[in-house]
Amino acid sequence: MNSPETKNEESNIQACNGAFSCYGFAWRQMWKYFLELLLVSIVSFLITLPTIGIFDNDADFQLINSISIDLVFFSLKGVAATLFLGLTFILFFQWPLEYGISFVNLKAIRNEKVAVKDMFVVFQNYWNAVFANLLVAVIVGFGFMLIFVPGIIFACKLAFVPYLIVDKKMEAVEAVKESWRITAGYSFTIFSIGLLVIFVAILGLLFFGVGIIISIMWIKLAFAAIYYHVSKSIYKNNNFNIPIT
């Protein structure tokens, strides 16, 4: 006989068997953990502020022109130095931190206790997060160069890479392979969730712009929900012995 916890877990898995049901499940979970998720969103926004300033058209060009970087093989000044610093910050801190935020959303979907510190769990598998980001960017970017459609397909197939990095502590290449494998049969659902992002974002903007914060939280939870649905369907035991094919 199944325990109440097992029944609850099974109902959670069944609650996300399509794009609309994933958004529905995500919506319910968002309000359960609203304050925690809002705080994570605020911290995330504050962390991105340096890059917003760098790429702002109204940035202080006098300050920008005063920046210089002397490296071993070359030196950069002004705009080039500023862009280099911005891109370095994005690659080595902002992008990996997005993986940590994915873990926070996954915990909310799992009905686990959520805390701001959870977003920094990515640093336990930091270099794999950095390499995975680069690998996914290259693969998806190459796909978009091939008449656009392959890029969408690649993005759907690699949608679970962030979760596999932070949840299963996989290496970068292993996470890419596993995401490609376990998304088989779910690519259209992932694509549909991504397509609905447009309408959810517009809905958020209609509420005086402030609603976009809720929209972003909702969207991220929907993607976490489909990963949770697939991972619990595939990995039947708690040891998560993952076969790579």
KEDOMAR-758233 format. One line per 2 residues: number of its first residue (from 0); their letters; for each residue z, y negated, x of C-alpha. Coordinates in nm, 2 decimals. Layout:
<recs>
NUM	a	Z,Y,X  ...
</recs>
This chain:
<recs>
0	mn	0.00,0.00,0.00  -0.10,-0.34,0.14
2	sp	0.18,-0.59,0.22  0.17,-0.94,0.06
4	et	0.06,-1.08,0.40  -0.23,-0.84,0.43
6	kn	-0.34,-0.92,0.07  -0.32,-1.29,0.14
8	ee	-0.53,-1.25,0.46  -0.79,-1.04,0.28
10	sn	-0.82,-1.30,0.00  -0.86,-1.57,0.27
12	iq	-1.15,-1.37,0.42  -1.31,-1.32,0.09
14	ac	-1.27,-1.70,0.01  -1.54,-1.78,0.26
16	ng	-1.85,-1.57,0.20  -2.10,-1.86,0.16
18	af	-2.14,-2.23,0.25  -1.99,-2.36,-0.07
20	sc	-1.70,-2.12,-0.07  -1.63,-2.21,0.30
22	yg	-1.61,-2.58,0.21  -1.39,-2.49,-0.09
24	fa	-1.15,-2.29,0.12  -1.15,-2.56,0.39
26	wr	-1.07,-2.83,0.13  -0.76,-2.64,0.01
28	qm	-0.64,-2.58,0.37  -0.70,-2.94,0.46
30	wk	-0.45,-3.07,0.21  -0.19,-2.81,0.32
32	yf	-0.21,-2.94,0.68  -0.33,-3.30,0.60
34	le	-0.08,-3.49,0.81  -0.11,-3.27,1.11
36	ll	-0.49,-3.27,1.10  -0.49,-3.65,1.05
38	lv	-0.27,-3.70,1.35  -0.50,-3.48,1.56
40	si	-0.80,-3.68,1.44  -0.63,-4.01,1.54
42	vs	-0.54,-3.88,1.88  -0.90,-3.75,1.92
44	fl	-1.04,-4.10,1.83  -0.81,-4.27,2.07
46	it	-0.93,-4.04,2.35  -1.29,-4.13,2.27
48	lp	-1.23,-4.50,2.29  -1.32,-4.53,2.66
50	ti	-1.67,-4.39,2.60  -1.72,-4.61,2.29
52	gi	-1.66,-4.91,2.51  -1.90,-4.79,2.78
54	fd	-2.19,-4.74,2.55  -2.12,-5.04,2.33
56	nd	-2.41,-5.30,2.34  -2.15,-5.58,2.33
58	ad	-1.97,-5.44,2.64  -1.85,-5.69,2.91
60	fq	-2.15,-5.68,3.15  -1.96,-5.88,3.41
62	li	-1.70,-5.61,3.42  -1.96,-5.34,3.42
64	ns	-2.15,-5.50,3.71  -1.83,-5.51,3.91
66	is	-1.79,-5.13,3.90  -1.90,-4.93,4.20
68	id	-1.87,-4.57,4.30  -1.91,-4.44,4.66
70	lv	-1.97,-4.07,4.68  -2.05,-3.84,4.97
72	ff	-2.43,-3.85,4.93  -2.49,-4.16,4.73
74	sl	-2.33,-4.47,4.58  -2.37,-4.62,4.23
76	kg	-2.31,-4.97,4.11  -2.31,-5.16,3.78
78	va	-2.47,-4.99,3.48  -2.55,-4.67,3.67
80	at	-2.19,-4.63,3.79  -2.05,-4.70,3.44
82	lf	-2.28,-4.44,3.28  -2.19,-4.19,3.55
84	lg	-1.82,-4.24,3.48  -1.88,-4.22,3.10
86	lt	-2.08,-3.90,3.12  -1.83,-3.75,3.36
88	fi	-1.55,-3.83,3.11  -1.75,-3.68,2.83
90	lf	-1.84,-3.36,3.02  -1.50,-3.29,3.18
92	fq	-1.26,-3.41,2.92  -1.41,-3.52,2.58
94	wp	-1.63,-3.21,2.52  -1.37,-2.96,2.63
96	le	-1.11,-3.13,2.41  -1.35,-3.07,2.11
98	yg	-1.30,-2.70,2.17  -0.92,-2.76,2.15
100	is	-0.97,-2.94,1.82  -1.17,-2.64,1.70
102	fv	-0.86,-2.43,1.78  -0.64,-2.66,1.57
104	nl	-0.87,-2.63,1.27  -0.88,-2.25,1.32
106	ka	-0.50,-2.24,1.31  -0.50,-2.44,0.98
108	ir	-0.75,-2.20,0.83  -0.53,-1.91,0.94
110	ne	-0.22,-2.07,0.77  -0.05,-2.10,1.11
112	kv	0.17,-2.38,1.22  -0.04,-2.67,1.35
114	av	0.07,-2.92,1.62  -0.10,-3.19,1.82
116	kd	-0.03,-3.00,2.14  -0.26,-2.72,2.02
118	mf	-0.56,-2.93,2.09  -0.48,-2.91,2.46
120	vv	-0.48,-2.53,2.46  -0.84,-2.55,2.59
122	fq	-0.70,-2.63,2.93  -0.58,-2.27,2.96
124	ny	-0.95,-2.18,2.98  -1.08,-2.51,3.10
126	wn	-1.37,-2.44,3.33  -1.51,-2.19,3.09
128	av	-1.50,-2.46,2.82  -1.69,-2.70,3.06
130	fa	-1.95,-2.44,3.16  -1.99,-2.32,2.80
132	nl	-2.06,-2.67,2.68  -2.32,-2.72,2.95
134	lv	-2.48,-2.38,2.87  -2.49,-2.44,2.49
136	av	-2.63,-2.79,2.55  -2.91,-2.66,2.77
138	iv	-3.00,-2.37,2.54  -3.00,-2.58,2.22
140	gf	-3.17,-2.87,2.40  -3.45,-2.64,2.52
142	gf	-3.48,-2.51,2.17  -3.53,-2.85,2.02
144	ml	-3.80,-2.91,2.28  -3.99,-2.61,2.13
146	if	-4.10,-2.78,1.81  -3.74,-2.84,1.69
148	vp	-3.69,-2.53,1.47  -3.58,-2.30,1.76
150	gi	-3.31,-2.56,1.84  -3.16,-2.53,1.49
152	if	-3.17,-2.15,1.52  -3.00,-2.16,1.87
154	ac	-2.74,-2.40,1.74  -2.65,-2.17,1.45
156	kl	-2.64,-1.87,1.68  -2.40,-2.04,1.93
158	af	-2.18,-2.21,1.67  -1.89,-1.97,1.74
160	vp	-1.88,-2.04,2.12  -1.59,-2.30,2.10
162	yl	-1.37,-2.06,1.90  -1.44,-1.76,2.13
164	iv	-1.35,-1.98,2.43  -1.01,-2.10,2.29
166	dk	-0.93,-1.81,2.06  -1.03,-1.51,2.26
168	km	-1.02,-1.68,2.61  -1.37,-1.56,2.69
170	ea	-1.57,-1.66,2.99  -1.86,-1.90,2.92
172	ve	-2.15,-1.65,2.94  -1.96,-1.38,2.76
174	av	-1.88,-1.63,2.47  -2.25,-1.72,2.44
176	ke	-2.35,-1.36,2.42  -2.08,-1.27,2.17
178	sw	-2.15,-1.57,1.95  -2.52,-1.47,1.95
180	ri	-2.42,-1.11,1.85  -2.16,-1.18,1.58
182	ta	-2.36,-1.45,1.40  -2.62,-1.19,1.31
184	gy	-2.65,-1.20,0.93  -2.45,-1.53,0.91
186	sf	-2.70,-1.77,1.06  -2.82,-1.90,0.72
188	ti	-2.46,-1.96,0.60  -2.39,-2.15,0.92
190	fs	-2.71,-2.35,0.88  -2.61,-2.42,0.51
192	ig	-2.27,-2.55,0.62  -2.44,-2.77,0.87
194	ll	-2.69,-2.90,0.61  -2.41,-2.99,0.37
196	vi	-2.26,-3.20,0.65  -2.51,-3.47,0.55
198	fv	-2.38,-3.49,0.19  -2.02,-3.46,0.28
200	ai	-2.05,-3.74,0.53  -2.23,-3.96,0.28
202	lg	-1.96,-3.89,0.03  -1.70,-4.00,0.28
204	ll	-1.88,-4.32,0.36  -1.89,-4.41,-0.01
206	ff	-1.51,-4.44,-0.01  -1.50,-4.76,0.18
208	gv	-1.59,-4.59,0.51  -1.23,-4.46,0.54
210	gi	-1.33,-4.14,0.37  -1.54,-4.04,0.67
212	ii	-1.22,-3.94,0.84  -1.15,-3.69,0.57
214	si	-1.51,-3.58,0.57  -1.50,-3.50,0.94
216	mw	-1.18,-3.31,0.90  -1.33,-3.12,0.61
218	ik	-1.65,-3.04,0.80  -1.47,-2.90,1.10
220	la	-1.24,-2.69,0.88  -1.55,-2.54,0.71
222	fa	-1.70,-2.43,1.04  -1.36,-2.28,1.14
224	ai	-1.35,-2.10,0.81  -1.68,-1.92,0.86
226	yy	-1.57,-1.82,1.21  -1.25,-1.69,1.07
228	hv	-1.43,-1.50,0.80  -1.67,-1.34,1.05
230	sk	-1.42,-1.26,1.32  -1.17,-1.09,1.08
232	si	-1.46,-0.89,0.93  -1.57,-0.77,1.28
234	yk	-1.25,-0.74,1.48  -1.04,-0.50,1.28
236	nn	-0.74,-0.48,1.50  -0.51,-0.73,1.67
238	nf	-0.61,-0.63,2.02  -0.95,-0.79,1.98
240	ni	-1.14,-0.55,2.20  -1.47,-0.71,2.18
242	pi	-1.78,-0.51,2.26  -2.05,-0.71,2.44
244	t	-2.41,-0.59,2.37
</recs>
